[in-house]
Amino acid sequence: MSASWNALHFVRPDALWALLVLPLLVAIWWLRRHRANVWRQTVDAHLLRHLLVGRDRRAWGGLILLLLGTAIAIVALAGPSWRQIAQPLWQTPSPLVVALDLSSRVTATDLPPSRLLQARAKLATLLRERQGGEVALLVYADDAYTVAPLTDDMANVALYLDALAPEVMPRDGQRADRALETAVKLLQQSGARGGDILLLTDRADADAEQAAASARAQGFVVSVLGLGTPQGAAYRNGEGQIVPARLEEGTLRGVASRGGGRYARIASDDKDLAALDVLTPRVSADDSREGQGRTWRDEGFWLLPPLMLLALFAFRRRGALAVLVMMAALP
């Protein structure tokens, strides 16, 4: 019991300022009593005691009911509390930044009709089937560029897919590290405490692994979707040369491992997206905490029965003012 008293506080403590109305009620009562003394100036004393018989006692009883009922109502409104209860926390889905490789290597045809067209189709599926959360889209070659900032309007992001091609990039290249750095900046600018980055490419280097590790250290998860096949296919690079492009899964697994995420090779169905776990947004660890928080329970309702009992007494005594004050103060 002592622990409960030590924990006692009020959910709405500002409501206790209303207790200052009690002296005002006493002052009003005293003024009314003072005006009643006019009878003493006009009626003989031996008759007055017969006219005012029981009046003082009723007046004091009405005042006590009024003050007690008003005080109880104000305390109930302030929300006395001495224990906490579990309460689900608001959980914000983690945002997702998609980084698509638009180097000349995406024109290879080991994924018919081309890696690029299959990547577009896969992104369209992702945007259509993802269950909420914000998504951003960026592309990269020698540098990274934001196509669509973080938004929950998936249909709007999908409008850009058909325009994505190596020809829109200023210079050919394959700087996945710059794509990851740009993705981290997008997430940080949004104020997200956690988030996912999905890289679509066929190979990576040590700089990309370092960028993935840096992203992970800042609270973001990097996953990779591999574009292509180990056998590969020929393509024309930025210098016009015909060279082979193979899927280098070892380097991509390294990026995913350093980034704390997953790796999957692009597939004709949705198994790759399911393996990457990008169709359902995560809830960052900072926001979940087992999905429960603690809040103080308002125990003011325990004061309602005595308040209603006082209201009953007030009716019996025809203390209309007391009843009105108590009812007006009910939470």
Contacts in CASP RR format, 6 or more apart in sequence:
PFRMAT RR
TARGET T0000
AUTHOR 0000-0000-0000
METHOD contacts of the structure
MODEL  1
MSASWNALHFVRPDALWALLVLPLLVAIWWLRRHRANVWRQTVDAHLLRH
LLVGRDRRAWGGLILLLLGTAIAIVALAGPSWRQIAQPLWQTPSPLVVAL
DLSSRVTATDLPPSRLLQARAKLATLLRERQGGEVALLVYADDAYTVAPL
TDDMANVALYLDALAPEVMPRDGQRADRALETAVKLLQQSGARGGDILLL
TDRADADAEQAAASARAQGFVVSVLGLGTPQGAAYRNGEGQIVPARLEEG
TLRGVASRGGGRYARIASDDKDLAALDVLTPRVSADDSREGQGRTWRDEG
FWLLPPLMLLALFAFRRRGALAVLVMMAALP
4 82 0 8 1.000
4 83 0 8 1.000
5 82 0 8 1.000
7 81 0 8 1.000
7 82 0 8 1.000
7 83 0 8 1.000
8 80 0 8 1.000
8 81 0 8 1.000
8 82 0 8 1.000
9 80 0 8 1.000
9 81 0 8 1.000
9 82 0 8 1.000
9 296 0 8 1.000
10 16 0 8 1.000
10 78 0 8 1.000
10 79 0 8 1.000
10 80 0 8 1.000
10 81 0 8 1.000
11 78 0 8 1.000
11 79 0 8 1.000
11 80 0 8 1.000
11 81 0 8 1.000
11 296 0 8 1.000
11 298 0 8 1.000
12 77 0 8 1.000
12 78 0 8 1.000
12 79 0 8 1.000
13 78 0 8 1.000
14 78 0 8 1.000
15 74 0 8 1.000
15 77 0 8 1.000
15 78 0 8 1.000
15 79 0 8 1.000
16 74 0 8 1.000
16 75 0 8 1.000
16 78 0 8 1.000
18 74 0 8 1.000
18 77 0 8 1.000
18 329 0 8 1.000
19 71 0 8 1.000
19 74 0 8 1.000
21 70 0 8 1.000
21 74 0 8 1.000
22 67 0 8 1.000
22 70 0 8 1.000
22 71 0 8 1.000
25 63 0 8 1.000
25 66 0 8 1.000
25 67 0 8 1.000
25 70 0 8 1.000
25 325 0 8 1.000
26 63 0 8 1.000
26 67 0 8 1.000
29 59 0 8 1.000
29 63 0 8 1.000
29 66 0 8 1.000
33 59 0 8 1.000
36 55 0 8 1.000
39 48 0 8 1.000
39 51 0 8 1.000
39 52 0 8 1.000
40 48 0 8 1.000
43 51 0 8 1.000
58 317 0 8 1.000
61 317 0 8 1.000
62 314 0 8 1.000
62 317 0 8 1.000
62 319 0 8 1.000
62 322 0 8 1.000
65 310 0 8 1.000
65 313 0 8 1.000
65 314 0 8 1.000
65 317 0 8 1.000
65 319 0 8 1.000
65 322 0 8 1.000
66 314 0 8 1.000
66 319 0 8 1.000
66 321 0 8 1.000
66 322 0 8 1.000
66 325 0 8 1.000
68 310 0 8 1.000
69 307 0 8 1.000
69 310 0 8 1.000
69 322 0 8 1.000
69 325 0 8 1.000
69 326 0 8 1.000
70 322 0 8 1.000
70 325 0 8 1.000
70 326 0 8 1.000
70 329 0 8 1.000
72 303 0 8 1.000
72 306 0 8 1.000
72 307 0 8 1.000
72 310 0 8 1.000
72 326 0 8 1.000
73 303 0 8 1.000
73 307 0 8 1.000
73 325 0 8 1.000
73 326 0 8 1.000
73 329 0 8 1.000
73 330 0 8 1.000
74 329 0 8 1.000
75 300 0 8 1.000
75 303 0 8 1.000
76 300 0 8 1.000
76 301 0 8 1.000
76 303 0 8 1.000
76 304 0 8 1.000
76 307 0 8 1.000
76 329 0 8 1.000
76 330 0 8 1.000
76 331 0 8 1.000
77 329 0 8 1.000
77 330 0 8 1.000
77 331 0 8 1.000
79 298 0 8 1.000
79 299 0 8 1.000
79 300 0 8 1.000
79 331 0 8 1.000
80 298 0 8 1.000
80 299 0 8 1.000
80 300 0 8 1.000
80 303 0 8 1.000
81 296 0 8 1.000
81 297 0 8 1.000
81 298 0 8 1.000
81 299 0 8 1.000
82 299 0 8 1.000
83 296 0 8 1.000
83 297 0 8 1.000
83 299 0 8 1.000
84 294 0 8 1.000
84 295 0 8 1.000
84 296 0 8 1.000
84 297 0 8 1.000
85 294 0 8 1.000
85 295 0 8 1.000
85 296 0 8 1.000
85 297 0 8 1.000
86 292 0 8 1.000
86 293 0 8 1.000
86 294 0 8 1.000
87 292 0 8 1.000
87 293 0 8 1.000
87 294 0 8 1.000
87 295 0 8 1.000
88 291 0 8 1.000
88 292 0 8 1.000
88 293 0 8 1.000
89 287 0 8 1.000
89 288 0 8 1.000
89 289 0 8 1.000
89 291 0 8 1.000
89 292 0 8 1.000
89 293 0 8 1.000
90 287 0 8 1.000
91 283 0 8 1.000
91 287 0 8 1.000
91 288 0 8 1.000
91 291 0 8 1.000
92 283 0 8 1.000
92 284 0 8 1.000
92 287 0 8 1.000
93 132 0 8 1.000
93 133 0 8 1.000
93 134 0 8 1.000
93 281 0 8 1.000
93 282 0 8 1.000
93 283 0 8 1.000
94 133 0 8 1.000
94 192 0 8 1.000
94 194 0 8 1.000
94 195 0 8 1.000
94 196 0 8 1.000
94 281 0 8 1.000
94 282 0 8 1.000
94 283 0 8 1.000
94 284 0 8 1.000
95 133 0 8 1.000
95 134 0 8 1.000
95 135 0 8 1.000
95 136 0 8 1.000
95 150 0 8 1.000
95 187 0 8 1.000
95 190 0 8 1.000
95 192 0 8 1.000
95 194 0 8 1.000
95 195 0 8 1.000
95 196 0 8 1.000
95 281 0 8 1.000
96 130 0 8 1.000
96 133 0 8 1.000
96 134 0 8 1.000
96 135 0 8 1.000
96 136 0 8 1.000
96 195 0 8 1.000
96 196 0 8 1.000
96 197 0 8 1.000
96 198 0 8 1.000
96 278 0 8 1.000
96 281 0 8 1.000
97 135 0 8 1.000
97 136 0 8 1.000
97 137 0 8 1.000
97 138 0 8 1.000
97 150 0 8 1.000
97 183 0 8 1.000
97 186 0 8 1.000
97 187 0 8 1.000
97 195 0 8 1.000
97 196 0 8 1.000
97 197 0 8 1.000
97 198 0 8 1.000
98 123 0 8 1.000
98 126 0 8 1.000
98 135 0 8 1.000
98 136 0 8 1.000
98 137 0 8 1.000
98 138 0 8 1.000
98 198 0 8 1.000
98 200 0 8 1.000
99 138 0 8 1.000
99 139 0 8 1.000
99 140 0 8 1.000
99 144 0 8 1.000
99 176 0 8 1.000
99 179 0 8 1.000
99 180 0 8 1.000
99 182 0 8 1.000
99 183 0 8 1.000
99 197 0 8 1.000
99 198 0 8 1.000
99 199 0 8 1.000
99 200 0 8 1.000
100 119 0 8 1.000
100 123 0 8 1.000
100 137 0 8 1.000
100 138 0 8 1.000
100 139 0 8 1.000
100 140 0 8 1.000
100 164 0 8 1.000
100 200 0 8 1.000
101 119 0 8 1.000
101 139 0 8 1.000
101 140 0 8 1.000
101 141 0 8 1.000
101 174 0 8 1.000
101 176 0 8 1.000
101 179 0 8 1.000
101 199 0 8 1.000
101 200 0 8 1.000
101 201 0 8 1.000
101 202 0 8 1.000
101 227 0 8 1.000
102 116 0 8 1.000
102 139 0 8 1.000
102 140 0 8 1.000
102 141 0 8 1.000
102 164 0 8 1.000
102 165 0 8 1.000
102 166 0 8 1.000
102 168 0 8 1.000
102 169 0 8 1.000
103 140 0 8 1.000
103 141 0 8 1.000
103 166 0 8 1.000
103 169 0 8 1.000
103 172 0 8 1.000
103 173 0 8 1.000
103 174 0 8 1.000
104 141 0 8 1.000
104 166 0 8 1.000
104 172 0 8 1.000
104 173 0 8 1.000
104 235 0 8 1.000
104 236 0 8 1.000
104 237 0 8 1.000
104 238 0 8 1.000
105 115 0 8 1.000
105 174 0 8 1.000
105 202 0 8 1.000
105 203 0 8 1.000
105 235 0 8 1.000
105 237 0 8 1.000
105 245 0 8 1.000
106 114 0 8 1.000
106 115 0 8 1.000
106 116 0 8 1.000
106 119 0 8 1.000
106 166 0 8 1.000
106 202 0 8 1.000
106 227 0 8 1.000
107 114 0 8 1.000
107 115 0 8 1.000
107 116 0 8 1.000
107 166 0 8 1.000
107 235 0 8 1.000
107 236 0 8 1.000
108 114 0 8 1.000
108 115 0 8 1.000
108 202 0 8 1.000
108 228 0 8 1.000
108 232 0 8 1.000
108 233 0 8 1.000
108 234 0 8 1.000
108 235 0 8 1.000
108 245 0 8 1.000
109 115 0 8 1.000
109 233 0 8 1.000
109 235 0 8 1.000
110 228 0 8 1.000
110 229 0 8 1.000
110 231 0 8 1.000
110 232 0 8 1.000
110 233 0 8 1.000
110 245 0 8 1.000
110 247 0 8 1.000
111 118 0 8 1.000
111 227 0 8 1.000
111 228 0 8 1.000
111 229 0 8 1.000
111 266 0 8 1.000
115 202 0 8 1.000
115 227 0 8 1.000
115 228 0 8 1.000
116 164 0 8 1.000
116 165 0 8 1.000
116 166 0 8 1.000
118 227 0 8 1.000
118 266 0 8 1.000
119 200 0 8 1.000
119 227 0 8 1.000
119 266 0 8 1.000
120 161 0 8 1.000
120 162 0 8 1.000
120 164 0 8 1.000
122 200 0 8 1.000
122 225 0 8 1.000
122 266 0 8 1.000
122 272 0 8 1.000
122 273 0 8 1.000
123 137 0 8 1.000
123 158 0 8 1.000
123 161 0 8 1.000
123 200 0 8 1.000
124 158 0 8 1.000
124 161 0 8 1.000
125 270 0 8 1.000
125 273 0 8 1.000
126 273 0 8 1.000
126 278 0 8 1.000
126 279 0 8 1.000
127 135 0 8 1.000
127 154 0 8 1.000
127 155 0 8 1.000
127 157 0 8 1.000
127 158 0 8 1.000
128 154 0 8 1.000
128 158 0 8 1.000
129 270 0 8 1.000
129 273 0 8 1.000
129 279 0 8 1.000
130 154 0 8 1.000
130 278 0 8 1.000
130 279 0 8 1.000
130 280 0 8 1.000
130 281 0 8 1.000
131 279 0 8 1.000
131 280 0 8 1.000
131 281 0 8 1.000
132 152 0 8 1.000
132 154 0 8 1.000
132 281 0 8 1.000
133 152 0 8 1.000
133 281 0 8 1.000
134 150 0 8 1.000
134 151 0 8 1.000
134 152 0 8 1.000
134 190 0 8 1.000
135 148 0 8 1.000
135 150 0 8 1.000
135 151 0 8 1.000
135 152 0 8 1.000
135 154 0 8 1.000
135 157 0 8 1.000
136 146 0 8 1.000
136 148 0 8 1.000
136 149 0 8 1.000
136 150 0 8 1.000
136 151 0 8 1.000
136 157 0 8 1.000
136 183 0 8 1.000
136 186 0 8 1.000
137 146 0 8 1.000
137 147 0 8 1.000
137 148 0 8 1.000
137 157 0 8 1.000
137 160 0 8 1.000
138 144 0 8 1.000
138 145 0 8 1.000
138 146 0 8 1.000
138 147 0 8 1.000
138 179 0 8 1.000
138 182 0 8 1.000
138 183 0 8 1.000
138 186 0 8 1.000
139 145 0 8 1.000
139 147 0 8 1.000
139 164 0 8 1.000
139 168 0 8 1.000
139 169 0 8 1.000
140 174 0 8 1.000
140 175 0 8 1.000
140 176 0 8 1.000
140 178 0 8 1.000
140 179 0 8 1.000
140 182 0 8 1.000
141 166 0 8 1.000
141 169 0 8 1.000
141 170 0 8 1.000
141 171 0 8 1.000
141 172 0 8 1.000
141 173 0 8 1.000
141 174 0 8 1.000
141 175 0 8 1.000
142 169 0 8 1.000
142 170 0 8 1.000
142 171 0 8 1.000
142 172 0 8 1.000
142 173 0 8 1.000
142 174 0 8 1.000
142 175 0 8 1.000
143 170 0 8 1.000
143 171 0 8 1.000
143 175 0 8 1.000
143 178 0 8 1.000
144 175 0 8 1.000
144 178 0 8 1.000
144 179 0 8 1.000
144 181 0 8 1.000
144 182 0 8 1.000
144 183 0 8 1.000
145 169 0 8 1.000
145 182 0 8 1.000
146 182 0 8 1.000
146 186 0 8 1.000
147 157 0 8 1.000
147 160 0 8 1.000
147 164 0 8 1.000
148 156 0 8 1.000
148 157 0 8 1.000
148 160 0 8 1.000
149 186 0 8 1.000
150 186 0 8 1.000
150 187 0 8 1.000
150 190 0 8 1.000
150 192 0 8 1.000
151 157 0 8 1.000
166 172 0 8 1.000
172 237 0 8 1.000
172 238 0 8 1.000
174 201 0 8 1.000
174 203 0 8 1.000
175 207 0 8 1.000
176 199 0 8 1.000
176 201 0 8 1.000
176 204 0 8 1.000
176 205 0 8 1.000
176 207 0 8 1.000
176 208 0 8 1.000
176 211 0 8 1.000
176 255 0 8 1.000
177 205 0 8 1.000
177 207 0 8 1.000
177 208 0 8 1.000
177 210 0 8 1.000
177 211 0 8 1.000
178 211 0 8 1.000
179 199 0 8 1.000
180 197 0 8 1.000
180 199 0 8 1.000
180 208 0 8 1.000
180 211 0 8 1.000
180 212 0 8 1.000
180 214 0 8 1.000
180 215 0 8 1.000
180 222 0 8 1.000
181 211 0 8 1.000
181 214 0 8 1.000
183 197 0 8 1.000
183 215 0 8 1.000
183 220 0 8 1.000
184 197 0 8 1.000
184 214 0 8 1.000
184 215 0 8 1.000
184 218 0 8 1.000
184 220 0 8 1.000
187 194 0 8 1.000
187 195 0 8 1.000
187 197 0 8 1.000
187 220 0 8 1.000
188 218 0 8 1.000
192 284 0 8 1.000
193 219 0 8 1.000
193 284 0 8 1.000
193 286 0 8 1.000
193 287 0 8 1.000
194 219 0 8 1.000
194 220 0 8 1.000
194 221 0 8 1.000
194 284 0 8 1.000
194 286 0 8 1.000
195 219 0 8 1.000
195 220 0 8 1.000
195 221 0 8 1.000
195 282 0 8 1.000
195 284 0 8 1.000
196 220 0 8 1.000
196 221 0 8 1.000
196 222 0 8 1.000
196 223 0 8 1.000
196 278 0 8 1.000
196 281 0 8 1.000
196 282 0 8 1.000
197 215 0 8 1.000
197 220 0 8 1.000
197 221 0 8 1.000
197 222 0 8 1.000
197 223 0 8 1.000
198 223 0 8 1.000
198 224 0 8 1.000
198 225 0 8 1.000
198 276 0 8 1.000
198 278 0 8 1.000
199 208 0 8 1.000
199 222 0 8 1.000
199 223 0 8 1.000
199 224 0 8 1.000
199 225 0 8 1.000
199 252 0 8 1.000
199 255 0 8 1.000
200 224 0 8 1.000
200 225 0 8 1.000
200 226 0 8 1.000
200 227 0 8 1.000
200 266 0 8 1.000
201 224 0 8 1.000
201 226 0 8 1.000
201 227 0 8 1.000
201 252 0 8 1.000
202 226 0 8 1.000
202 227 0 8 1.000
202 228 0 8 1.000
202 245 0 8 1.000
202 246 0 8 1.000
202 247 0 8 1.000
202 248 0 8 1.000
202 252 0 8 1.000
203 246 0 8 1.000
203 247 0 8 1.000
203 248 0 8 1.000
203 251 0 8 1.000
203 252 0 8 1.000
204 224 0 8 1.000
204 248 0 8 1.000
204 251 0 8 1.000
204 252 0 8 1.000
204 254 0 8 1.000
204 255 0 8 1.000
205 251 0 8 1.000
208 251 0 8 1.000
208 255 0 8 1.000
209 251 0 8 1.000
209 254 0 8 1.000
209 255 0 8 1.000
209 258 0 8 1.000
210 258 0 8 1.000
212 222 0 8 1.000
212 254 0 8 1.000
212 255 0 8 1.000
212 256 0 8 1.000
212 258 0 8 1.000
212 259 0 8 1.000
212 260 0 8 1.000
213 258 0 8 1.000
213 259 0 8 1.000
215 221 0 8 1.000
215 222 0 8 1.000
215 259 0 8 1.000
216 222 0 8 1.000
216 258 0 8 1.000
216 259 0 8 1.000
216 260 0 8 1.000
221 259 0 8 1.000
221 260 0 8 1.000
221 261 0 8 1.000
221 282 0 8 1.000
222 255 0 8 1.000
222 256 0 8 1.000
222 258 0 8 1.000
222 259 0 8 1.000
222 260 0 8 1.000
222 261 0 8 1.000
223 256 0 8 1.000
223 261 0 8 1.000
223 262 0 8 1.000
223 263 0 8 1.000
223 264 0 8 1.000
223 276 0 8 1.000
223 277 0 8 1.000
223 278 0 8 1.000
224 252 0 8 1.000
224 253 0 8 1.000
224 255 0 8 1.000
224 256 0 8 1.000
224 262 0 8 1.000
224 263 0 8 1.000
224 264 0 8 1.000
225 263 0 8 1.000
225 264 0 8 1.000
225 265 0 8 1.000
225 266 0 8 1.000
225 272 0 8 1.000
225 276 0 8 1.000
226 247 0 8 1.000
226 249 0 8 1.000
226 252 0 8 1.000
226 263 0 8 1.000
226 264 0 8 1.000
226 265 0 8 1.000
226 266 0 8 1.000
227 247 0 8 1.000
227 266 0 8 1.000
228 245 0 8 1.000
228 246 0 8 1.000
228 247 0 8 1.000
228 265 0 8 1.000
228 266 0 8 1.000
229 246 0 8 1.000
229 247 0 8 1.000
230 246 0 8 1.000
230 247 0 8 1.000
230 249 0 8 1.000
231 246 0 8 1.000
232 244 0 8 1.000
232 245 0 8 1.000
232 246 0 8 1.000
232 247 0 8 1.000
233 244 0 8 1.000
233 245 0 8 1.000
234 242 0 8 1.000
234 243 0 8 1.000
234 244 0 8 1.000
234 245 0 8 1.000
235 242 0 8 1.000
235 243 0 8 1.000
235 244 0 8 1.000
235 245 0 8 1.000
236 242 0 8 1.000
237 243 0 8 1.000
247 265 0 8 1.000
249 263 0 8 1.000
249 265 0 8 1.000
252 263 0 8 1.000
253 263 0 8 1.000
254 263 0 8 1.000
255 263 0 8 1.000
256 262 0 8 1.000
256 263 0 8 1.000
257 263 0 8 1.000
262 275 0 8 1.000
262 276 0 8 1.000
262 277 0 8 1.000
264 271 0 8 1.000
264 272 0 8 1.000
264 273 0 8 1.000
264 275 0 8 1.000
264 276 0 8 1.000
265 272 0 8 1.000
266 272 0 8 1.000
270 279 0 8 1.000
273 279 0 8 1.000
300 331 0 8 1.000
304 330 0 8 1.000
307 326 0 8 1.000
307 330 0 8 1.000
310 322 0 8 1.000
310 326 0 8 1.000
311 322 0 8 1.000
311 323 0 8 1.000
311 326 0 8 1.000
311 327 0 8 1.000
314 320 0 8 1.000
314 322 0 8 1.000
314 323 0 8 1.000
314 326 0 8 1.000
315 323 0 8 1.000
END
